[in-house]
């Protein structure tokens, strides 16, 4: 709220963000429109590997005979279900919108693992609730660890030496998990599984992200745009916009979807630089009475170009 007040006092766009982006988008979204069942498909993948344990956990937890035990689960259950339904009814859906559901599911999973460990030797259903998902998980991890280098050697050989350490980490931890599980050290097995997830995340956020960043991140392209566009000058964008562009270029951005406005920019008599997708440049370059040249481009997943009405050497 202080941020909204601050930008409003400075003539900012707090009203646009609060009303248009947050409230109006819930009912009449113009971007990220997804069907109502989107999170039914999206959430299980994002909650891995705990998704494998979730169905059995919910069944066993809510089949408790003791009312007091079920009552303890009411808060996280209502928390998860209400938010899931709320965001499923929204017209705009993205995977990050549903993140507030995860802590509630984590509480339910914690209750399940705690109860399973306590009843490990006395209740076969609670035991199977961990045994079957764990064997499934170990199998999937082993397949992924062995299959990833093979896939890279065929599709992207230059990635092979980046993913091999990742596969070694997974195989080593799968062996440790299997040994702990066979010895019925369930608590330590869960701790080791958490450690494996941490190691995978750290490696993915390190070498893998660094390797993929030039392709996925607009940073390097934006830094080159910043060199072209003088400080204090507005960066212009046509047909495509992401917040990363004003952030990395450190310039205000003016965006249009109108070819007429684009023509006005290029016909102003001043040197103009406009960022757009390469496919849009191909579609409009021969239709304009002014000559347009690509002065820089980024062959990332969006294939962006910096276009100018002044040729540069």
N, C-alpha and C positions, 0 to 999 in steps of 0.2 A: 504493500500500500504506500509506504513512503516514496518508493520509486515512481509510482503512478502520479502521486501528487507533485513530485519534483519536475517531471517532464511536462506535466500540465501547466505548471507555473511558467515554464520556459517556452510555452507554445509547442510542446511536443505532441506525441501521438498516443497519449494514454487512452483517450476515448476510443480510438480505433482498435487498440489492442484489447482493451477490456470488453467493449461491446461487440465489435465486428469479429475479432479474431477468437475470442473466448466464448461469448454467449451466442451470437448469431450463427457461428459455424456449427454449433451443436445441432441446430434445427435445419439450416439451409447451407450446407457446406458447398464451397466451390472447388475445394481441393481435397485429396485423400478420401474420397468417397468410397466406402467399402460396404458389402452386405452385412446384415445383422449378425450372421454367424462367423464373421471374420475372426473374432477372438477365440472362438471354439477351435479354430484351426491354428491360430497364431500362438496362443498362450502355451499349449503343450510343448512346443519346440523351444520357447524361451525359458521354460521352467526346468528343462533337462539339467541333470539326470533325475531329478526328484519326481518328474512326471511319471516315471515307471513305477514308483511306489505309491503315487497318489490315489488311484482307484481303490486298491486294497486298504489303504489307510482310511479313506473316507468311509468305506463299508464297515470296517472293524470298529472305528471310533464311534460311529453313530448307531452301531448295534449293541452298544454297552447296555447292560441290564440295569445298572445303577443310575438313577436319575441325576444324582449329584455329579457323576462323571460326565454325563452328557451336557449338563448345565455349564460345565467349565468350557465346553467347546462352542457355546452359543455365540460369544462375542467374536472370535475370529471367523466363525462360519458366516455370520450376518455381515461382517466387515467385507469378506471376500465376495459373497454373493451379491450384495447390494451394489458394490462398485462395478462388478462384472456386468450386471444388468444395466446399470446407468450408462456405462461407456458403450455397451452393445447397442443401445437405443440411439446413440449419437450418429449423425450422418457422417461425420468425419472420424476416421479411425486410423491410429498409428500404434505400433507396438509399444512405444514409450508411454502412451496414455494409460496403459493398464498396469504400469509398474506399482502403483499403490496397493494392488491386490497381492503382490508377492510376499510382503511381510506377514499378512494374514495366513497365506498358505504355508509359509515357513513355520508359523506357530503350530498349525495343525500337524505338520510333518514332525515337528519336535515332540509333540504329545504322542504321536504314533510310535516314533522310535523309542521314546522313553518307556512306553507301555510294552512294546515288543521285547525290549531287553529284560524287563522285569518278569515277563511271562515266557521267556525263551524255552525253558525246560518243562513248562506245565501246560502250554497251550499250542497245539499244532497250527490252528488258523493264524495266530499271531506270528508264529515262526515262519510259516509259508509266505506271509505278507512281506517278509524281508528276503527269504531265500530265493523265490522265483524272480522277483525284479533284479536281485543282485546278479544272478547267473546271466540273465538277459543283458544287463548292463556290461558285464565283463566280456561277453561275446561281442557286443556291438563295439566296445572300445578296441578290442583286439582286431576286429575287421577293419575299423577305421585306421588304426595304427599301421596295419600291413597294406591296406589299400591306398592310403594317401601317397606314399612314395611311388607306387606303381602308376597311379593316375598322373602324378606330376611328370614322371619320366616319359609318359606318352604325350600329354597335352602341353606341359610347360617345363621342359628339362632344366631351364635356368632356375626354377624354384626348388629343384631336388635337394640341394644341400641346405636349404632353409627349412624344409619340412622334416628331414631325417632326424635331427635332434628332437623335434616335437614328437615323432613316432617312437623314438627310443624312450622318452619320458613316459609315454602312455604304456608301452609294453612293460617297462620295469615296474610301474605302479600296479598294473593289472596282475603281475605275478605276486607282488606283495599283498594285494587285496585278496587274491585267491587263497594264499597261504593262511592269512588271518581268518578268512571265512571258514576254511576247512577245519581250523582249530577252534572254531566257535568263539573267536574273540570279536564279537559283534561291535562292541563299543569302539575298539581300536580300528576296526574295519571302516566304520563311519568316519572316524577322525582321518584315516588315510584317504578316504574318498574325498573329503573336504580339502585335504592337502593336494590331491591330484588336480582338483578343479582349480585351486589357487595357482599351481604350477602351470597348468595349461593357459590360464588367463594371463599370467605374467609373461609367458613366452609369446603368446599371441599378441599381447599389447606391446611387446618389445620388437624382436627381429621380424616377425611377420608383418606387423603394422608398418614398421620402417620400410620394409621392402615394398609393400603395397601402396604406401602413402603418395608417391609421385603420380600414381595412376588414379587414386581415389580422391586425393585432396586437391583443392583449388589453390593452395597457398602459393606454390611456385609461380603459377600463372598470374595470380593476383599481384605478386611482387613485381612481375614484369610490366603489368598494367600500370602499377603505381609509378614506375619509371617514366612511362609515356605521358600520363596525365598529371599535369602540374598540381602542386599542393594548393588546396583551396578551390580546385575545379571539381565539378560534379562528374562522376562516372556515369555514363549512360548505358542502359541495357535494353535490349529488344527481345521480347518474347519469352524471356527466361530470367528468373531471379532467385537467388538464395542469400540468406543473411551473411554467409561467409565472404561475399564480395565486398560489402562496406567494411567488414571487420578487417580483412587482410589488406585491402587497398588503402585503408584509413582515409577514405573519401566518402562523401555523401553519394547516394545512387539515385538516379532518376530512371524509372523504368516505364516502358510503353509496350503495348501490344498492337499499336496502330501504325500501319505502313505510312499513313499520311504524316503523323508526327515524326517518324523516322526521316521522311523526305525533308521536312522542315529543318531538322537538325543538320542534315548534310547539305542543304541549300542555303544555309545561313551566311556563307561567305567566310566562316571561321573553320579552322581545323577541328574536326570532331573525331572522337574515338568512341566506338560503341562496341560493347561486348554482346555477343549473341552465339547461339548454337550454329555449328557449321552448316547444318541442313537448312537453317533459315537464311543464311548468307547465300547458299546456292539457289534458293528459291527466289530471292529478291534482287540479286546483283545485276541481272540483265534487264530488269524492269525499270530500274532507276535511270533518270537522265544524267545523273552524275556518276563518275567513275569511282568505284569502291575497291579498295585493296585490303588484303589481309596483311597486317603488320606483325601479328604474332598469333600463335595458336597453341592449344593444349589438347593433345591426343589422349585425353582421359576417357572416363566412361561417358562423359557428356559431349566430347569433341567440341570445345569452345574455341571461338576465334575473336580476336580484337580487330575490328574493321575501322578503316579511316578513309576520309575523302581526300587525303593527301598522301601520295605515294612516298614511301621512305626507302632509302638505300640500305 
